[in-house]
């Protein structure tokens, strides 16, 4: 039996949106996948990788507006990626720092996964795939609190092991 945390679950955020998530932990850190929906209508889908020391390593976010990919460079002084939409591809290159955080507007679960903290400057990602280029704003809403395992706390929770 592995000591790694490998779970899936679902629950509700304060705004009434539903979150379905999975977490697979291993030697390279944690890989989160989640969806956010409103009354059965998908708002966005995301994948985030967090390295073994808890730092953001990669974000993929897909919404009706298109697909966003972001990752920090090895020196953690810049962050790169792109947005792919029906209009084409837009490259992103932004200043970054080891103390910066990411937040997803309208998604306190995702912001908690990405380790955004209240009062800490955050690069805000909007599910319409707008990125505050070169600036950091306060997180649009506080991320969810996390339990002792680091899983964001939702209401109306169901949870299951990934392995049977």
PAVO-587575 format. One record per residue (C-alpha): residue in three letters; residue number from 1; x, y, z. Coordinates in Angstrom, 1 decimal, padded with zeros to 4 digits. Layout:
<recs>
[rec "ala"; NUM; [X; Y; Z]]
...
</recs>
This chain:
<recs>
[rec "unk"; 1; [000.0; 000.0; 000.0]]
[rec "unk"; 2; [001.4; 003.4; -001.0]]
[rec "unk"; 3; [001.8; 006.2; 001.5]]
[rec "unk"; 4; [000.9; 008.7; -001.3]]
[rec "unk"; 5; [-002.4; 010.6; -001.1]]
[rec "unk"; 6; [-004.6; 009.4; -004.0]]
[rec "unk"; 7; [-008.2; 010.6; -003.7]]
[rec "unk"; 8; [-011.2; 011.9; -005.7]]
[rec "unk"; 9; [-014.2; 013.8; -004.5]]
[rec "unk"; 10; [-016.8; 016.4; -005.0]]
[rec "unk"; 11; [-018.5; 019.2; -003.1]]
[rec "unk"; 12; [-019.9; 022.7; -003.4]]
[rec "unk"; 13; [-018.3; 026.2; -003.1]]
[rec "unk"; 14; [-019.9; 029.1; -001.3]]
[rec "unk"; 15; [-021.2; 030.5; -004.6]]
[rec "unk"; 16; [-023.1; 027.3; -005.2]]
[rec "unk"; 17; [-020.8; 026.0; -007.9]]
[rec "unk"; 18; [-020.0; 022.3; -007.9]]
[rec "unk"; 19; [-016.4; 021.0; -007.9]]
[rec "unk"; 20; [-015.3; 017.5; -008.8]]
[rec "unk"; 21; [-011.7; 016.8; -008.2]]
[rec "unk"; 22; [-008.9; 014.2; -008.1]]
[rec "unk"; 23; [-005.5; 014.3; -006.5]]
[rec "unk"; 24; [-002.6; 011.9; -007.3]]
[rec "unk"; 25; [000.5; 012.4; -005.2]]
[rec "unk"; 26; [003.9; 010.9; -006.0]]
[rec "unk"; 27; [007.6; 011.5; -006.1]]
[rec "unk"; 28; [007.2; 014.5; -008.4]]
[rec "unk"; 29; [004.7; 016.2; -006.1]]
[rec "unk"; 30; [000.9; 016.5; -006.5]]
[rec "unk"; 31; [-001.2; 016.4; -009.7]]
[rec "unk"; 32; [-004.7; 017.9; -009.2]]
[rec "unk"; 33; [-007.5; 017.8; -011.7]]
[rec "unk"; 34; [-010.8; 019.5; -011.1]]
[rec "unk"; 35; [-014.0; 020.8; -012.8]]
[rec "unk"; 36; [-016.2; 023.6; -011.7]]
[rec "unk"; 37; [-019.8; 023.7; -012.9]]
[rec "unk"; 38; [-023.0; 025.7; -012.3]]
[rec "unk"; 39; [-026.2; 023.6; -012.3]]
[rec "unk"; 40; [-024.6; 021.0; -014.6]]
[rec "unk"; 41; [-023.1; 023.6; -017.0]]
[rec "unk"; 42; [-019.3; 023.3; -017.1]]
[rec "unk"; 43; [-017.5; 026.5; -016.2]]
[rec "unk"; 44; [-013.9; 025.3; -016.5]]
[rec "unk"; 45; [-011.6; 022.3; -016.2]]
[rec "unk"; 46; [-008.1; 022.5; -014.7]]
[rec "unk"; 47; [-005.0; 020.5; -014.1]]
[rec "unk"; 48; [-002.3; 021.8; -011.7]]
[rec "unk"; 49; [001.0; 020.3; -010.7]]
[rec "unk"; 50; [002.6; 021.2; -007.4]]
[rec "unk"; 51; [006.2; 020.2; -006.9]]
[rec "unk"; 52; [007.3; 018.2; -003.8]]
[rec "unk"; 53; [008.1; 021.3; -001.8]]
[rec "unk"; 54; [004.7; 022.8; -002.5]]
[rec "unk"; 55; [005.5; 025.2; -005.3]]
[rec "unk"; 56; [003.4; 025.7; -008.4]]
[rec "unk"; 57; [004.9; 023.8; -011.3]]
[rec "unk"; 58; [002.2; 023.9; -014.1]]
[rec "unk"; 59; [-001.4; 025.0; -014.7]]
[rec "unk"; 60; [-003.7; 023.9; -017.6]]
[rec "unk"; 61; [-007.1; 025.6; -017.6]]
[rec "unk"; 62; [-009.8; 025.0; -020.3]]
[rec "unk"; 63; [-013.0; 027.0; -020.5]]
[rec "unk"; 64; [-015.4; 027.9; -023.3]]
[rec "unk"; 65; [-013.0; 030.7; -024.2]]
[rec "unk"; 66; [-010.1; 028.3; -024.9]]
[rec "unk"; 67; [-007.1; 026.7; -023.2]]
[rec "unk"; 68; [-004.4; 028.2; -021.1]]
[rec "unk"; 69; [-001.1; 026.7; -020.1]]
[rec "unk"; 70; [001.4; 028.3; -017.6]]
[rec "unk"; 71; [004.6; 027.1; -016.0]]
[rec "unk"; 72; [007.4; 028.9; -014.2]]
[rec "unk"; 73; [010.9; 028.9; -015.7]]
[rec "unk"; 74; [013.5; 026.9; -013.7]]
[rec "unk"; 75; [014.9; 030.1; -012.1]]
[rec "unk"; 76; [011.3; 031.0; -011.0]]
[rec "unk"; 77; [011.9; 034.6; -012.2]]
[rec "unk"; 78; [009.4; 034.4; -015.1]]
[rec "unk"; 79; [006.3; 032.4; -016.0]]
[rec "unk"; 80; [005.5; 031.3; -019.6]]
[rec "unk"; 81; [002.7; 029.7; -021.5]]
[rec "unk"; 82; [000.1; 030.3; -024.0]]
[rec "unk"; 83; [-003.6; 030.7; -024.6]]
[rec "unk"; 84; [-005.1; 028.8; -027.5]]
[rec "unk"; 85; [-008.6; 029.9; -028.7]]
[rec "unk"; 86; [-010.7; 030.1; -031.8]]
[rec "unk"; 87; [-008.8; 033.3; -032.6]]
[rec "unk"; 88; [-005.3; 031.5; -032.6]]
[rec "unk"; 89; [-002.5; 031.3; -030.2]]
[rec "unk"; 90; [-001.3; 034.0; -027.8]]
[rec "unk"; 91; [002.0; 033.5; -026.1]]
[rec "unk"; 92; [002.5; 034.6; -022.5]]
[rec "unk"; 93; [005.7; 035.6; -020.8]]
[rec "unk"; 94; [005.3; 037.3; -017.4]]
[rec "unk"; 95; [007.5; 038.3; -014.5]]
[rec "unk"; 96; [007.3; 035.9; -011.6]]
[rec "unk"; 97; [009.0; 035.3; -008.2]]
[rec "unk"; 98; [009.3; 032.4; -005.8]]
[rec "unk"; 99; [006.9; 034.3; -003.4]]
[rec "unk"; 100; [004.2; 034.9; -006.0]]
[rec "unk"; 101; [001.0; 032.9; -006.1]]
[rec "unk"; 102; [-001.7; 032.2; -008.7]]
[rec "unk"; 103; [-005.4; 032.6; -008.2]]
[rec "unk"; 104; [-008.3; 031.7; -010.4]]
[rec "unk"; 105; [-011.2; 034.2; -010.3]]
[rec "unk"; 106; [-014.4; 032.6; -009.2]]
[rec "unk"; 107; [-012.7; 029.4; -008.1]]
[rec "unk"; 108; [-011.6; 029.4; -004.5]]
[rec "unk"; 109; [-010.9; 025.7; -004.8]]
[rec "unk"; 110; [-008.5; 026.2; -007.6]]
[rec "unk"; 111; [-006.9; 029.1; -005.8]]
[rec "unk"; 112; [-006.4; 027.0; -002.7]]
[rec "unk"; 113; [-004.8; 024.2; -004.9]]
[rec "unk"; 114; [-002.5; 026.8; -006.4]]
[rec "unk"; 115; [-001.6; 028.0; -002.9]]
[rec "unk"; 116; [-002.9; 031.5; -003.2]]
[rec "unk"; 117; [-003.1; 033.1; 000.2]]
[rec "unk"; 118; [-005.2; 036.1; 001.3]]
[rec "unk"; 119; [-003.0; 039.3; 001.4]]
[rec "unk"; 120; [-000.3; 037.8; -000.8]]
[rec "unk"; 121; [000.0; 039.2; -004.4]]
[rec "unk"; 122; [-001.4; 036.8; -006.9]]
[rec "unk"; 123; [-001.3; 036.5; -010.6]]
[rec "unk"; 124; [-005.1; 036.3; -011.3]]
[rec "unk"; 125; [-006.3; 034.0; -014.0]]
[rec "unk"; 126; [-009.9; 034.6; -015.2]]
[rec "unk"; 127; [-011.6; 031.6; -016.8]]
[rec "unk"; 128; [-012.3; 033.7; -019.8]]
[rec "unk"; 129; [-008.5; 033.3; -020.1]]
[rec "unk"; 130; [-007.4; 036.8; -019.3]]
[rec "unk"; 131; [-004.2; 037.1; -017.4]]
[rec "unk"; 132; [-003.1; 040.2; -015.5]]
[rec "unk"; 133; [000.1; 040.6; -017.6]]
[rec "unk"; 134; [003.1; 041.8; -015.6]]
[rec "unk"; 135; [001.0; 042.8; -012.6]]
[rec "unk"; 136; [-000.1; 041.0; -009.4]]
[rec "unk"; 137; [-003.4; 041.7; -007.9]]
[rec "unk"; 138; [-004.9; 040.6; -004.6]]
[rec "unk"; 139; [-006.7; 037.3; -005.0]]
[rec "unk"; 140; [-010.3; 038.1; -006.2]]
[rec "unk"; 141; [-011.8; 036.1; -003.3]]
[rec "unk"; 142; [-010.2; 034.2; -000.5]]
[rec "unk"; 143; [-009.1; 030.7; -001.4]]
[rec "unk"; 144; [-010.7; 027.9; 000.6]]
[rec "unk"; 145; [-009.2; 026.7; 003.8]]
[rec "unk"; 146; [-007.3; 023.3; 003.4]]
[rec "unk"; 147; [-007.6; 020.3; 005.7]]
[rec "unk"; 148; [-004.6; 018.6; 007.3]]
[rec "unk"; 149; [-003.9; 016.8; 004.0]]
[rec "unk"; 150; [-003.9; 020.0; 002.0]]
[rec "unk"; 151; [-007.3; 019.3; 000.4]]
[rec "unk"; 152; [-009.5; 022.4; 000.0]]
[rec "unk"; 153; [-012.6; 022.2; 002.2]]
[rec "unk"; 154; [-015.9; 022.2; 000.4]]
[rec "unk"; 155; [-019.5; 021.8; 001.7]]
[rec "unk"; 156; [-021.7; 018.8; 000.8]]
[rec "unk"; 157; [-018.5; 016.6; 000.4]]
[rec "unk"; 158; [-018.2; 013.1; -001.0]]
[rec "unk"; 159; [-014.7; 011.5; -001.3]]
[rec "unk"; 160; [-013.3; 008.3; -002.5]]
[rec "unk"; 161; [-009.9; 006.5; -002.9]]
[rec "unk"; 162; [-008.6; 006.5; -006.5]]
[rec "unk"; 163; [-007.5; 002.9; -006.2]]
[rec "unk"; 164; [-010.1; 000.2; -005.6]]
</recs>
